[in-house]
Amino acid sequence: MITKNVKIQLESGLDVRPVAVLVQVANQYSSQIYIRNDKHRFNAKSIMGMMTLCTENATELEITAEGADEAEAVVEIEKYLSGQSA
């Protein structure tokens, strides 16, 4: 299991479109992936769950991945949330 804290660096934060892209990125991996804010934990592969996350730019989130491709999943999600890809 890998856990990493990441600061969102997307201009609009995690609103509808960025959440949809994040779910697409997460679904590329077989690992279980969760995103946690200060109060709740969300399945990063669930569009319905992630839609309730909606956080602002510069918010820090915790990414947790567990599975065969966990390291790659965390790296790619971190890249996306920091504005470096997708």
PDB file with one MODEL, atoms N, CA, C and O in Angstrom:
MODEL        1
ATOM      1  N   MET A   1       0.843  -1.175   0.000  1.00  0.00           N
ATOM      2  CA  MET A   1       0.000   0.000   0.000  1.00  0.00           C
ATOM      3  C   MET A   1       0.891   1.240   0.000  1.00  0.00           C
ATOM      4  O   MET A   1       1.889   1.308   0.717  1.00  0.00           O
ATOM      5  N   ILE A   2       0.509   2.214  -0.816  1.00  0.00           N
ATOM      6  CA  ILE A   2       1.232   3.481  -0.890  1.00  0.00           C
ATOM      7  C   ILE A   2       0.260   4.597  -0.538  1.00  0.00           C
ATOM      8  O   ILE A   2      -0.876   4.614  -1.012  1.00  0.00           O
ATOM      9  N   THR A   3       0.709   5.523   0.290  1.00  0.00           N
ATOM     10  CA  THR A   3      -0.075   6.697   0.642  1.00  0.00           C
ATOM     11  C   THR A   3       0.780   7.932   0.396  1.00  0.00           C
ATOM     12  O   THR A   3       1.953   7.977   0.764  1.00  0.00           O
ATOM     13  N   LYS A   4       0.171   8.931  -0.232  1.00  0.00           N
ATOM     14  CA  LYS A   4       0.906  10.160  -0.528  1.00  0.00           C
ATOM     15  C   LYS A   4      -0.032  11.345  -0.410  1.00  0.00           C
ATOM     16  O   LYS A   4      -1.179  11.281  -0.853  1.00  0.00           O
ATOM     17  N   ASN A   5       0.453  12.434   0.187  1.00  0.00           N
ATOM     18  CA  ASN A   5      -0.303  13.678   0.253  1.00  0.00           C
ATOM     19  C   ASN A   5       0.037  14.525  -0.963  1.00  0.00           C
ATOM     20  O   ASN A   5       1.203  14.670  -1.333  1.00  0.00           O
ATOM     21  N   VAL A   6      -1.001  15.080  -1.576  1.00  0.00           N
ATOM     22  CA  VAL A   6      -0.842  15.861  -2.797  1.00  0.00           C
ATOM     23  C   VAL A   6      -1.680  17.124  -2.682  1.00  0.00           C
ATOM     24  O   VAL A   6      -2.822  17.087  -2.223  1.00  0.00           O
ATOM     25  N   LYS A   7      -1.109  18.229  -3.099  1.00  0.00           N
ATOM     26  CA  LYS A   7      -1.840  19.488  -3.123  1.00  0.00           C
ATOM     27  C   LYS A   7      -2.423  19.691  -4.515  1.00  0.00           C
ATOM     28  O   LYS A   7      -1.703  19.608  -5.509  1.00  0.00           O
ATOM     29  N   ILE A   8      -3.724  19.956  -4.591  1.00  0.00           N
ATOM     30  CA  ILE A   8      -4.382  20.198  -5.875  1.00  0.00           C
ATOM     31  C   ILE A   8      -3.851  21.494  -6.469  1.00  0.00           C
ATOM     32  O   ILE A   8      -3.836  22.533  -5.809  1.00  0.00           O
ATOM     33  N   GLN A   9      -3.419  21.421  -7.712  1.00  0.00           N
ATOM     34  CA  GLN A   9      -2.942  22.602  -8.408  1.00  0.00           C
ATOM     35  C   GLN A   9      -3.655  22.718  -9.755  1.00  0.00           C
ATOM     36  O   GLN A   9      -3.027  22.874 -10.802  1.00  0.00           O
ATOM     37  N   LEU A  10      -4.956  22.637  -9.696  1.00  0.00           N
ATOM     38  CA  LEU A  10      -5.806  22.810 -10.866  1.00  0.00           C
ATOM     39  C   LEU A  10      -6.577  24.108 -10.674  1.00  0.00           C
ATOM     40  O   LEU A  10      -7.164  24.330  -9.615  1.00  0.00           O
ATOM     41  N   GLU A  11      -6.581  24.956 -11.679  1.00  0.00           N
ATOM     42  CA  GLU A  11      -7.174  26.280 -11.549  1.00  0.00           C
ATOM     43  C   GLU A  11      -8.582  26.260 -10.967  1.00  0.00           C
ATOM     44  O   GLU A  11      -8.924  27.087 -10.122  1.00  0.00           O
ATOM     45  N   SER A  12      -9.397  25.312 -11.424  1.00  0.00           N
ATOM     46  CA  SER A  12     -10.784  25.255 -10.945  1.00  0.00           C
ATOM     47  C   SER A  12     -10.962  24.302  -9.764  1.00  0.00           C
ATOM     48  O   SER A  12     -12.087  24.053  -9.329  1.00  0.00           O
ATOM     49  N   GLY A  13      -9.861  23.774  -9.248  1.00  0.00           N
ATOM     50  CA  GLY A  13      -9.967  22.806  -8.165  1.00  0.00           C
ATOM     51  C   GLY A  13     -10.539  21.508  -8.705  1.00  0.00           C
ATOM     52  O   GLY A  13     -10.326  21.178  -9.871  1.00  0.00           O
ATOM     53  N   LEU A  14     -11.251  20.778  -7.886  1.00  0.00           N
ATOM     54  CA  LEU A  14     -11.886  19.536  -8.339  1.00  0.00           C
ATOM     55  C   LEU A  14     -13.384  19.752  -8.451  1.00  0.00           C
ATOM     56  O   LEU A  14     -14.150  19.357  -7.572  1.00  0.00           O
ATOM     57  N   ASP A  15     -13.793  20.384  -9.545  1.00  0.00           N
ATOM     58  CA  ASP A  15     -15.216  20.477  -9.818  1.00  0.00           C
ATOM     59  C   ASP A  15     -15.582  19.384 -10.815  1.00  0.00           C
ATOM     60  O   ASP A  15     -14.828  18.420 -10.948  1.00  0.00           O
ATOM     61  N   VAL A  16     -16.673  19.488 -11.503  1.00  0.00           N
ATOM     62  CA  VAL A  16     -17.224  18.390 -12.298  1.00  0.00           C
ATOM     63  C   VAL A  16     -16.252  17.839 -13.344  1.00  0.00           C
ATOM     64  O   VAL A  16     -15.985  16.638 -13.344  1.00  0.00           O
ATOM     65  N   ARG A  17     -15.724  18.666 -14.221  1.00  0.00           N
ATOM     66  CA  ARG A  17     -14.858  18.154 -15.284  1.00  0.00           C
ATOM     67  C   ARG A  17     -13.568  17.549 -14.742  1.00  0.00           C
ATOM     68  O   ARG A  17     -13.229  16.428 -15.121  1.00  0.00           O
ATOM     69  N   PRO A  18     -12.831  18.243 -13.872  1.00  0.00           N
ATOM     70  CA  PRO A  18     -11.611  17.636 -13.334  1.00  0.00           C
ATOM     71  C   PRO A  18     -11.858  16.334 -12.575  1.00  0.00           C
ATOM     72  O   PRO A  18     -11.016  15.437 -12.605  1.00  0.00           O
ATOM     73  N   VAL A  19     -12.989  16.221 -11.903  1.00  0.00           N
ATOM     74  CA  VAL A  19     -13.310  14.976 -11.200  1.00  0.00           C
ATOM     75  C   VAL A  19     -13.520  13.856 -12.212  1.00  0.00           C
ATOM     76  O   VAL A  19     -13.058  12.736 -11.995  1.00  0.00           O
ATOM     77  N   ALA A  20     -14.206  14.143 -13.309  1.00  0.00           N
ATOM     78  CA  ALA A  20     -14.442  13.128 -14.338  1.00  0.00           C
ATOM     79  C   ALA A  20     -13.118  12.637 -14.920  1.00  0.00           C
ATOM     80  O   ALA A  20     -12.947  11.439 -15.147  1.00  0.00           O
ATOM     81  N   VAL A  21     -12.191  13.547 -15.161  1.00  0.00           N
ATOM     82  CA  VAL A  21     -10.880  13.159 -15.683  1.00  0.00           C
ATOM     83  C   VAL A  21     -10.116  12.346 -14.641  1.00  0.00           C
ATOM     84  O   VAL A  21      -9.476  11.351 -14.983  1.00  0.00           O
ATOM     85  N   LEU A  22     -10.175  12.754 -13.387  1.00  0.00           N
ATOM     86  CA  LEU A  22      -9.499  12.017 -12.319  1.00  0.00           C
ATOM     87  C   LEU A  22     -10.013  10.578 -12.239  1.00  0.00           C
ATOM     88  O   LEU A  22      -9.224   9.648 -12.074  1.00  0.00           O
ATOM     89  N   VAL A  23     -11.308  10.393 -12.353  1.00  0.00           N
ATOM     90  CA  VAL A  23     -11.894   9.053 -12.323  1.00  0.00           C
ATOM     91  C   VAL A  23     -11.388   8.236 -13.516  1.00  0.00           C
ATOM     92  O   VAL A  23     -11.101   7.047 -13.373  1.00  0.00           O
ATOM     93  N   GLN A  24     -11.279   8.861 -14.684  1.00  0.00           N
ATOM     94  CA  GLN A  24     -10.744   8.166 -15.859  1.00  0.00           C
ATOM     95  C   GLN A  24      -9.298   7.742 -15.636  1.00  0.00           C
ATOM     96  O   GLN A  24      -8.917   6.626 -15.989  1.00  0.00           O
ATOM     97  N   VAL A  25      -8.496   8.621 -15.053  1.00  0.00           N
ATOM     98  CA  VAL A  25      -7.101   8.283 -14.753  1.00  0.00           C
ATOM     99  C   VAL A  25      -7.058   7.103 -13.781  1.00  0.00           C
ATOM    100  O   VAL A  25      -6.317   6.145 -14.004  1.00  0.00           O
ATOM    101  N   ALA A  26      -7.836   7.165 -12.721  1.00  0.00           N
ATOM    102  CA  ALA A  26      -7.840   6.095 -11.709  1.00  0.00           C
ATOM    103  C   ALA A  26      -8.279   4.757 -12.295  1.00  0.00           C
ATOM    104  O   ALA A  26      -7.762   3.708 -11.911  1.00  0.00           O
ATOM    105  N   ASN A  27      -9.222   4.791 -13.214  1.00  0.00           N
ATOM    106  CA  ASN A  27      -9.749   3.551 -13.784  1.00  0.00           C
ATOM    107  C   ASN A  27      -8.789   2.869 -14.753  1.00  0.00           C
ATOM    108  O   ASN A  27      -9.082   1.775 -15.234  1.00  0.00           O
ATOM    109  N   GLN A  28      -7.669   3.481 -15.044  1.00  0.00           N
ATOM    110  CA  GLN A  28      -6.651   2.858 -15.886  1.00  0.00           C
ATOM    111  C   GLN A  28      -5.842   1.815 -15.111  1.00  0.00           C
ATOM    112  O   GLN A  28      -5.067   1.066 -15.705  1.00  0.00           O
ATOM    113  N   TYR A  29      -6.018   1.765 -13.798  1.00  0.00           N
ATOM    114  CA  TYR A  29      -5.196   0.906 -12.946  1.00  0.00           C
ATOM    115  C   TYR A  29      -6.058  -0.136 -12.249  1.00  0.00           C
ATOM    116  O   TYR A  29      -7.228   0.097 -11.945  1.00  0.00           O
ATOM    117  N   SER A  30      -5.446  -1.298 -12.004  1.00  0.00           N
ATOM    118  CA  SER A  30      -6.173  -2.376 -11.328  1.00  0.00           C
ATOM    119  C   SER A  30      -6.189  -2.199  -9.811  1.00  0.00           C
ATOM    120  O   SER A  30      -7.021  -2.796  -9.128  1.00  0.00           O
ATOM    121  N   SER A  31      -5.291  -1.396  -9.286  1.00  0.00           N
ATOM    122  CA  SER A  31      -5.206  -1.178  -7.836  1.00  0.00           C
ATOM    123  C   SER A  31      -6.466  -0.506  -7.296  1.00  0.00           C
ATOM    124  O   SER A  31      -7.172   0.198  -8.018  1.00  0.00           O
ATOM    125  N   GLN A  32      -6.727  -0.738  -6.026  1.00  0.00           N
ATOM    126  CA  GLN A  32      -7.767   0.019  -5.329  1.00  0.00           C
ATOM    127  C   GLN A  32      -7.170   1.380  -5.008  1.00  0.00           C
ATOM    128  O   GLN A  32      -6.061   1.469  -4.481  1.00  0.00           O
ATOM    129  N   ILE A  33      -7.907   2.442  -5.326  1.00  0.00           N
ATOM    130  CA  ILE A  33      -7.387   3.801  -5.136  1.00  0.00           C
ATOM    131  C   ILE A  33      -8.427   4.621  -4.388  1.00  0.00           C
ATOM    132  O   ILE A  33      -9.602   4.652  -4.754  1.00  0.00           O
ATOM    133  N   TYR A  34      -7.968   5.285  -3.334  1.00  0.00           N
ATOM    134  CA  TYR A  34      -8.850   6.121  -2.533  1.00  0.00           C
ATOM    135  C   TYR A  34      -8.256   7.505  -2.372  1.00  0.00           C
ATOM    136  O   TYR A  34      -7.039   7.671  -2.295  1.00  0.00           O
ATOM    137  N   ILE A  35      -9.131   8.497  -2.324  1.00  0.00           N
ATOM    138  CA  ILE A  35      -8.749   9.881  -2.087  1.00  0.00           C
ATOM    139  C   ILE A  35      -9.408  10.297  -0.782  1.00  0.00           C
ATOM    140  O   ILE A  35     -10.599  10.061  -0.580  1.00  0.00           O
ATOM    141  N   ARG A  36      -8.637  10.917   0.102  1.00  0.00           N
ATOM    142  CA  ARG A  36      -9.175  11.359   1.393  1.00  0.00           C
ATOM    143  C   ARG A  36      -8.944  12.864   1.540  1.00  0.00           C
ATOM    144  O   ARG A  36      -7.850  13.376   1.304  1.00  0.00           O
ATOM    145  N   ASN A  37     -10.020  13.550   1.939  1.00  0.00           N
ATOM    146  CA  ASN A  37      -9.834  14.940   2.364  1.00  0.00           C
ATOM    147  C   ASN A  37      -9.797  14.904   3.885  1.00  0.00           C
ATOM    148  O   ASN A  37      -9.647  13.827   4.463  1.00  0.00           O
ATOM    149  N   ASP A  38      -9.926  16.022   4.534  1.00  0.00           N
ATOM    150  CA  ASP A  38      -9.805  16.027   5.994  1.00  0.00           C
ATOM    151  C   ASP A  38     -10.946  15.297   6.700  1.00  0.00           C
ATOM    152  O   ASP A  38     -10.831  14.987   7.886  1.00  0.00           O
ATOM    153  N   LYS A  39     -12.050  15.014   5.992  1.00  0.00           N
ATOM    154  CA  LYS A  39     -13.202  14.407   6.654  1.00  0.00           C
ATOM    155  C   LYS A  39     -13.617  13.053   6.106  1.00  0.00           C
ATOM    156  O   LYS A  39     -14.072  12.197   6.865  1.00  0.00           O
ATOM    157  N   HIS A  40     -13.467  12.839   4.791  1.00  0.00           N
ATOM    158  CA  HIS A  40     -14.043  11.659   4.161  1.00  0.00           C
ATOM    159  C   HIS A  40     -13.052  10.959   3.241  1.00  0.00           C
ATOM    160  O   HIS A  40     -12.076  11.552   2.781  1.00  0.00           O
ATOM    161  N   ARG A  41     -13.326   9.679   2.985  1.00  0.00           N
ATOM    162  CA  ARG A  41     -12.531   8.868   2.066  1.00  0.00           C
ATOM    163  C   ARG A  41     -13.417   8.483   0.883  1.00  0.00           C
ATOM    164  O   ARG A  41     -14.553   8.047   1.070  1.00  0.00           O
ATOM    165  N   PHE A  42     -12.897   8.644  -0.336  1.00  0.00           N
ATOM    166  CA  PHE A  42     -13.668   8.402  -1.545  1.00  0.00           C
ATOM    167  C   PHE A  42     -12.960   7.393  -2.433  1.00  0.00           C
ATOM    168  O   PHE A  42     -11.734   7.411  -2.541  1.00  0.00           O
ATOM    169  N   ASN A  43     -13.719   6.518  -3.065  1.00  0.00           N
ATOM    170  CA  ASN A  43     -13.182   5.600  -4.055  1.00  0.00           C
ATOM    171  C   ASN A  43     -12.893   6.423  -5.310  1.00  0.00           C
ATOM    172  O   ASN A  43     -13.818   6.977  -5.904  1.00  0.00           O
ATOM    173  N   ALA A  44     -11.641   6.512  -5.721  1.00  0.00           N
ATOM    174  CA  ALA A  44     -11.245   7.351  -6.851  1.00  0.00           C
ATOM    175  C   ALA A  44     -11.787   6.837  -8.173  1.00  0.00           C
ATOM    176  O   ALA A  44     -11.735   7.551  -9.175  1.00  0.00           O
ATOM    177  N   LYS A  45     -12.307   5.616  -8.202  1.00  0.00           N
ATOM    178  CA  LYS A  45     -12.857   5.049  -9.435  1.00  0.00           C
ATOM    179  C   LYS A  45     -14.366   5.232  -9.546  1.00  0.00           C
ATOM    180  O   LYS A  45     -14.969   4.834 -10.543  1.00  0.00           O
ATOM    181  N   SER A  46     -14.969   5.824  -8.543  1.00  0.00           N
ATOM    182  CA  SER A  46     -16.420   6.013  -8.502  1.00  0.00           C
ATOM    183  C   SER A  46     -16.773   7.467  -8.811  1.00  0.00           C
ATOM    184  O   SER A  46     -16.489   8.365  -8.018  1.00  0.00           O
ATOM    185  N   ILE A  47     -17.391   7.689  -9.960  1.00  0.00           N
ATOM    186  CA  ILE A  47     -17.763   9.048 -10.327  1.00  0.00           C
ATOM    187  C   ILE A  47     -18.752   9.636  -9.323  1.00  0.00           C
ATOM    188  O   ILE A  47     -18.654  10.815  -8.983  1.00  0.00           O
ATOM    189  N   MET A  48     -19.693   8.841  -8.850  1.00  0.00           N
ATOM    190  CA  MET A  48     -20.686   9.359  -7.902  1.00  0.00           C
ATOM    191  C   MET A  48     -20.033   9.744  -6.578  1.00  0.00           C
ATOM    192  O   MET A  48     -20.352  10.788  -6.008  1.00  0.00           O
ATOM    193  N   GLY A  49     -19.136   8.920  -6.095  1.00  0.00           N
ATOM    194  CA  GLY A  49     -18.450   9.239  -4.847  1.00  0.00           C
ATOM    195  C   GLY A  49     -17.558  10.455  -4.984  1.00  0.00           C
ATOM    196  O   GLY A  49     -17.543  11.333  -4.121  1.00  0.00           O
ATOM    197  N   MET A  50     -16.814  10.497  -6.079  1.00  0.00           N
ATOM    198  CA  MET A  50     -15.873  11.602  -6.278  1.00  0.00           C
ATOM    199  C   MET A  50     -16.578  12.933  -6.519  1.00  0.00           C
ATOM    200  O   MET A  50     -16.026  13.985  -6.196  1.00  0.00           O
ATOM    201  N   MET A  51     -17.786  12.909  -7.078  1.00  0.00           N
ATOM    202  CA  MET A  51     -18.518  14.158  -7.312  1.00  0.00           C
ATOM    203  C   MET A  51     -18.819  14.876  -5.995  1.00  0.00           C
ATOM    204  O   MET A  51     -18.976  16.097  -5.982  1.00  0.00           O
ATOM    205  N   THR A  52     -18.899  14.147  -4.908  1.00  0.00           N
ATOM    206  CA  THR A  52     -19.175  14.781  -3.620  1.00  0.00           C
ATOM    207  C   THR A  52     -17.921  15.413  -3.013  1.00  0.00           C
ATOM    208  O   THR A  52     -18.010  16.164  -2.042  1.00  0.00           O
ATOM    209  N   LEU A  53     -16.757  15.107  -3.584  1.00  0.00           N
ATOM    210  CA  LEU A  53     -15.494  15.641  -3.057  1.00  0.00           C
ATOM    211  C   LEU A  53     -15.364  17.137  -3.302  1.00  0.00           C
ATOM    212  O   LEU A  53     -15.100  17.894  -2.368  1.00  0.00           O
ATOM    213  N   CYS A  54     -15.544  17.572  -4.542  1.00  0.00           N
ATOM    214  CA  CYS A  54     -15.472  18.975  -4.961  1.00  0.00           C
ATOM    215  C   CYS A  54     -14.677  19.874  -4.003  1.00  0.00           C
ATOM    216  O   CYS A  54     -15.244  20.460  -3.081  1.00  0.00           O
ATOM    217  N   THR A  55     -13.391  19.975  -4.224  1.00  0.00           N
ATOM    218  CA  THR A  55     -12.546  20.820  -3.389  1.00  0.00           C
ATOM    219  C   THR A  55     -11.876  21.895  -4.230  1.00  0.00           C
ATOM    220  O   THR A  55     -11.851  21.814  -5.458  1.00  0.00           O
ATOM    221  N   GLU A  56     -11.344  22.883  -3.569  1.00  0.00           N
ATOM    222  CA  GLU A  56     -10.728  24.032  -4.234  1.00  0.00           C
ATOM    223  C   GLU A  56      -9.256  23.783  -4.545  1.00  0.00           C
ATOM    224  O   GLU A  56      -8.626  22.869  -4.014  1.00  0.00           O
ATOM    225  N   ASN A  57      -8.742  24.626  -5.417  1.00  0.00           N
ATOM    226  CA  ASN A  57      -7.317  24.623  -5.715  1.00  0.00           C
ATOM    227  C   ASN A  57      -6.537  24.834  -4.416  1.00  0.00           C
ATOM    228  O   ASN A  57      -7.001  25.537  -3.518  1.00  0.00           O
ATOM    229  N   ALA A  58      -5.373  24.235  -4.318  1.00  0.00           N
ATOM    230  CA  ALA A  58      -4.459  24.328  -3.175  1.00  0.00           C
ATOM    231  C   ALA A  58      -4.893  23.499  -1.969  1.00  0.00           C
ATOM    232  O   ALA A  58      -4.242  23.555  -0.926  1.00  0.00           O
ATOM    233  N   THR A  59      -5.967  22.740  -2.085  1.00  0.00           N
ATOM    234  CA  THR A  59      -6.381  21.830  -1.023  1.00  0.00           C
ATOM    235  C   THR A  59      -5.471  20.612  -1.035  1.00  0.00           C
ATOM    236  O   THR A  59      -5.113  20.114  -2.102  1.00  0.00           O
ATOM    237  N   GLU A  60      -5.098  20.135   0.131  1.00  0.00           N
ATOM    238  CA  GLU A  60      -4.268  18.942   0.208  1.00  0.00           C
ATOM    239  C   GLU A  60      -5.145  17.710   0.399  1.00  0.00           C
ATOM    240  O   GLU A  60      -6.032  17.688   1.253  1.00  0.00           O
ATOM    241  N   LEU A  61      -4.883  16.687  -0.412  1.00  0.00           N
ATOM    242  CA  LEU A  61      -5.599  15.422  -0.341  1.00  0.00           C
ATOM    243  C   LEU A  61      -4.618  14.294  -0.115  1.00  0.00           C
ATOM    244  O   LEU A  61      -3.432  14.424  -0.417  1.00  0.00           O
ATOM    245  N   GLU A  62      -5.107  13.193   0.413  1.00  0.00           N
ATOM    246  CA  GLU A  62      -4.296  11.995   0.600  1.00  0.00           C
ATOM    247  C   GLU A  62      -4.731  10.955  -0.429  1.00  0.00           C
ATOM    248  O   GLU A  62      -5.912  10.621  -0.526  1.00  0.00           O
ATOM    249  N   ILE A  63      -3.769  10.448  -1.191  1.00  0.00           N
ATOM    250  CA  ILE A  63      -4.026   9.387  -2.159  1.00  0.00           C
ATOM    251  C   ILE A  63      -3.504   8.090  -1.563  1.00  0.00           C
ATOM    252  O   ILE A  63      -2.374   8.034  -1.078  1.00  0.00           O
ATOM    253  N   THR A  64      -4.325   7.048  -1.598  1.00  0.00           N
ATOM    254  CA  THR A  64      -3.904   5.724  -1.155  1.00  0.00           C
ATOM    255  C   THR A  64      -4.206   4.737  -2.266  1.00  0.00           C
ATOM    256  O   THR A  64      -5.313   4.715  -2.804  1.00  0.00           O
ATOM    257  N   ALA A  65      -3.219   3.918  -2.609  1.00  0.00           N
ATOM    258  CA  ALA A  65      -3.415   2.895  -3.626  1.00  0.00           C
ATOM    259  C   ALA A  65      -2.851   1.574  -3.105  1.00  0.00           C
ATOM    260  O   ALA A  65      -1.828   1.541  -2.422  1.00  0.00           O
ATOM    261  N   GLU A  66      -3.542   0.496  -3.445  1.00  0.00           N
ATOM    262  CA  GLU A  66      -3.078  -0.827  -3.048  1.00  0.00           C
ATOM    263  C   GLU A  66      -3.349  -1.804  -4.184  1.00  0.00           C
ATOM    264  O   GLU A  66      -4.486  -1.966  -4.627  1.00  0.00           O
ATOM    265  N   GLY A  67      -2.288  -2.448  -4.642  1.00  0.00           N
ATOM    266  CA  GLY A  67      -2.433  -3.421  -5.713  1.00  0.00           C
ATOM    267  C   GLY A  67      -1.167  -3.517  -6.541  1.00  0.00           C
ATOM    268  O   GLY A  67      -0.144  -2.915  -6.215  1.00  0.00           O
ATOM    269  N   ALA A  68      -1.252  -4.279  -7.612  1.00  0.00           N
ATOM    270  CA  ALA A  68      -0.088  -4.579  -8.445  1.00  0.00           C
ATOM    271  C   ALA A  68       0.542  -3.344  -9.080  1.00  0.00           C
ATOM    272  O   ALA A  68       1.759  -3.290  -9.253  1.00  0.00           O
ATOM    273  N   ASP A  69      -0.272  -2.355  -9.426  1.00  0.00           N
ATOM    274  CA  ASP A  69       0.251  -1.162 -10.094  1.00  0.00           C
ATOM    275  C   ASP A  69       0.087   0.097  -9.239  1.00  0.00           C
ATOM    276  O   ASP A  69      -0.080   1.199  -9.762  1.00  0.00           O
ATOM    277  N   GLU A  70       0.138  -0.084  -7.927  1.00  0.00           N
ATOM    278  CA  GLU A  70      -0.110   1.020  -6.989  1.00  0.00           C
ATOM    279  C   GLU A  70       0.845   2.194  -7.155  1.00  0.00           C
ATOM    280  O   GLU A  70       0.418   3.348  -7.098  1.00  0.00           O
ATOM    281  N   ALA A  71       2.127   1.920  -7.358  1.00  0.00           N
ATOM    282  CA  ALA A  71       3.111   3.006  -7.472  1.00  0.00           C
ATOM    283  C   ALA A  71       2.832   3.858  -8.707  1.00  0.00           C
ATOM    284  O   ALA A  71       2.843   5.087  -8.634  1.00  0.00           O
ATOM    285  N   GLU A  72       2.585   3.212  -9.822  1.00  0.00           N
ATOM    286  CA  GLU A  72       2.298   3.951 -11.055  1.00  0.00           C
ATOM    287  C   GLU A  72       0.998   4.740 -10.919  1.00  0.00           C
ATOM    288  O   GLU A  72       0.912   5.877 -11.383  1.00  0.00           O
ATOM    289  N   ALA A  73       0.003   4.154 -10.295  1.00  0.00           N
ATOM    290  CA  ALA A  73      -1.281   4.834 -10.108  1.00  0.00           C
ATOM    291  C   ALA A  73      -1.114   6.111  -9.299  1.00  0.00           C
ATOM    292  O   ALA A  73      -1.645   7.157  -9.670  1.00  0.00           O
ATOM    293  N   VAL A  74      -0.383   6.031  -8.202  1.00  0.00           N
ATOM    294  CA  VAL A  74      -0.180   7.211  -7.356  1.00  0.00           C
ATOM    295  C   VAL A  74       0.590   8.292  -8.118  1.00  0.00           C
ATOM    296  O   VAL A  74       0.249   9.472  -8.030  1.00  0.00           O
ATOM    297  N   VAL A  75       1.610   7.902  -8.853  1.00  0.00           N
ATOM    298  CA  VAL A  75       2.404   8.875  -9.629  1.00  0.00           C
ATOM    299  C   VAL A  75       1.521   9.591 -10.641  1.00  0.00           C
ATOM    300  O   VAL A  75       1.579  10.816 -10.748  1.00  0.00           O
ATOM    301  N   GLU A  76       0.710   8.853 -11.382  1.00  0.00           N
ATOM    302  CA  GLU A  76      -0.115   9.467 -12.428  1.00  0.00           C
ATOM    303  C   GLU A  76      -1.220  10.344 -11.847  1.00  0.00           C
ATOM    304  O   GLU A  76      -1.530  11.395 -12.407  1.00  0.00           O
ATOM    305  N   ILE A  77      -1.810   9.930 -10.745  1.00  0.00           N
ATOM    306  CA  ILE A  77      -2.834  10.758 -10.103  1.00  0.00           C
ATOM    307  C   ILE A  77      -2.201  12.028  -9.543  1.00  0.00           C
ATOM    308  O   ILE A  77      -2.775  13.113  -9.645  1.00  0.00           O
ATOM    309  N   GLU A  78      -1.023  11.887  -8.956  1.00  0.00           N
ATOM    310  CA  GLU A  78      -0.319  13.069  -8.456  1.00  0.00           C
ATOM    311  C   GLU A  78      -0.013  14.030  -9.606  1.00  0.00           C
ATOM    312  O   GLU A  78      -0.199  15.239  -9.464  1.00  0.00           O
ATOM    313  N   LYS A  79       0.448  13.511 -10.729  1.00  0.00           N
ATOM    314  CA  LYS A  79       0.720  14.362 -11.902  1.00  0.00           C
ATOM    315  C   LYS A  79      -0.530  15.118 -12.318  1.00  0.00           C
ATOM    316  O   LYS A  79      -0.484  16.321 -12.573  1.00  0.00           O
ATOM    317  N   TYR A  80      -1.647  14.404 -12.384  1.00  0.00           N
ATOM    318  CA  TYR A  80      -2.891  15.051 -12.801  1.00  0.00           C
ATOM    319  C   TYR A  80      -3.296  16.148 -11.806  1.00  0.00           C
ATOM    320  O   TYR A  80      -3.581  17.277 -12.207  1.00  0.00           O
ATOM    321  N   LEU A  81      -3.320  15.819 -10.533  1.00  0.00           N
ATOM    322  CA  LEU A  81      -3.771  16.797  -9.532  1.00  0.00           C
ATOM    323  C   LEU A  81      -2.827  17.994  -9.423  1.00  0.00           C
ATOM    324  O   LEU A  81      -3.243  19.075  -9.007  1.00  0.00           O
ATOM    325  N   SER A  82      -1.566  17.808  -9.791  1.00  0.00           N
ATOM    326  CA  SER A  82      -0.630  18.933  -9.735  1.00  0.00           C
ATOM    327  C   SER A  82      -0.559  19.676 -11.062  1.00  0.00           C
ATOM    328  O   SER A  82       0.291  20.548 -11.243  1.00  0.00           O
ATOM    329  N   GLY A  83      -1.450  19.335 -11.991  1.00  0.00           N
ATOM    330  CA  GLY A  83      -1.549  20.065 -13.250  1.00  0.00           C
ATOM    331  C   GLY A  83      -0.506  19.710 -14.278  1.00  0.00           C
ATOM    332  O   GLY A  83      -0.253  20.500 -15.187  1.00  0.00           O
ATOM    333  N   GLN A  84       0.114  18.541 -14.167  1.00  0.00           N
ATOM    334  CA  GLN A  84       1.200  18.165 -15.066  1.00  0.00           C
ATOM    335  C   GLN A  84       0.774  17.236 -16.192  1.00  0.00           C
ATOM    336  O   GLN A  84       1.588  16.944 -17.068  1.00  0.00           O
ATOM    337  N   SER A  85      -0.471  16.757 -16.208  1.00  0.00           N
ATOM    338  CA  SER A  85      -0.899  15.872 -17.286  1.00  0.00           C
ATOM    339  C   SER A  85      -2.408  15.911 -17.452  1.00  0.00           C
ATOM    340  O   SER A  85      -3.132  16.574 -16.709  1.00  0.00           O
ATOM    341  N   ALA A  86      -2.857  15.153 -18.483  1.00  0.00           N
ATOM    342  CA  ALA A  86      -4.283  15.034 -18.847  1.00  0.00           C
ATOM    343  C   ALA A  86      -4.892  16.391 -18.943  1.00  0.00           C
ATOM    344  O   ALA A  86      -6.081  16.514 -19.237  1.00  0.00           O
TER     345      ALA A  86
ENDMDL
END
